[in-house]
């Protein structure tokens, strides 16, 4: 299955809206999560297989944390339990629409895509835009 950079961005934006810590009536903080099915419902443009595949790759890249339950060669449950610091960093690099469009264009010209390359390219574009802004242009 092919890893979609659009799906990566959409999932990270979705996860940012998720409360992974909730406060109880007694004032305790409880860990929370979101299921792959819930993410798929929120991102109607992707199949559950695309979402799950992307989540597993994001977890392998240490951009998110997950909990899974496997049985009989089947993935029975996939919970996303949070975004890591690196996940937040990647999202901040690809959040601005102008940076995102330039990153996508460059990656398509290169004919290559990986999470590390996406992070590097978008970070370079963001830095260049910040430098132009600082210089007054």
N, C-alpha and C positions, 0 to 999 in steps of 0.2 A: 504494500500500500504506500502511496506517495504522501509525504508530509507536506501539508499546505500551510504556507506562511500566513495566509488570510485567516485560516482556522486558528492558528497560534495566537494571532493578535486578538481575534474575537473572544477566544477562551480567556485570555489574560484580562481583557476588559470586563468580562462577565465575572471572573473570580474576584476582581477588585471590588465589585459591588456586594460580595458575599461577606456576611458577618461571621468570622471564624471564632470569635469570642462573644458570648452572650452573658448578660448579667441576670442572675436569678433574683427572685423577690427578696431573698435574704442578703443580697449584695455580693454573692460569690460569682466569680467568673467561670464559666463553663465553656469547654471547647466545643466547637460545632463543625459541621462539614456540609458539603453539597455532593449529591450523587451525580454520576455521569448522566443518568436519565434526566435529572433536573436541568443540567447544563444543555443537553440536547433539546429539551423543550424550549429553553430560552433562546437557543441559536437554531432557529427552524431551518436555516439554509444548509445544514449539515446532517448527515446520517449519524446514527448512534455509533456505527463502526468508525466513522471519520473522527468523531469527538473522542471516543475511547482511545483510538490509536494515537491521536495528538496528545491526550492526557498522559499516556504511558511514555511517550517520547519526552514530554516536558518534565516528567518525574525522573526519567533517566538522566536528563540534563541538569537536574537539581534546581529547576525553576519553580516546582511545586512539590508539595508533600501529599502522599496518598496512603490509603489503606485498602488492601484488596482481599478478597476471599475467592479462592480457586477450588474447583472440585471436578473430577472426571474430565480433565482437559478443557474445562470451561471456566471463563471468568464470571463468577457468580455475582460479585459486587465490587464496585470501584467507587471509593469515597475520596474526594479531594478535601484534605484537612488543612490546607493553607498554601500561601505563596511564600517562597523563600525570598531572602534579600536579593538574590540574583534575578528572581522572577520579577520583583518590583523594579529593579534596575532595567531589565529588558523592556518592560512595559513603558517606563518613562522614556526610553530611547525611541520607541516606535509609536508612542501616543500622538505626537503632533502630526496632523494630516499631511503637511508639506513634507516632513521627514519621511513619513510612511510611503508616500507616492514616489519620492525620489529613490528610496531604498528598494522598493519593488521594481522600479524601472531598471535600476542598476543590476539587481539580481537576475532579472530576466535577460538582460544583455550578456551577463556572464554565463548564463545557462546553468547556474549552480545555486543551491540553497542548503544551508544548514543553520541550526540555531545559533551557533557561534559566529558564523559569517553574518547572519542577520543582525546580531548584536553589534558586531564590529562595524559593519557598513553604516547602520543607523546611528551609531555613536559618532562616527566620523562626520556624517552629514550634519548631525545636531551640533557638533563642535564648530564646524565651518559656519553654520548659520549664526551661532552665538557670537563668533568672532566678527562676522560682518555686522551684526547688530551693535556690538561694542564699538566697532570702528565708525559707526554712524551711517552705515549703508545698508 
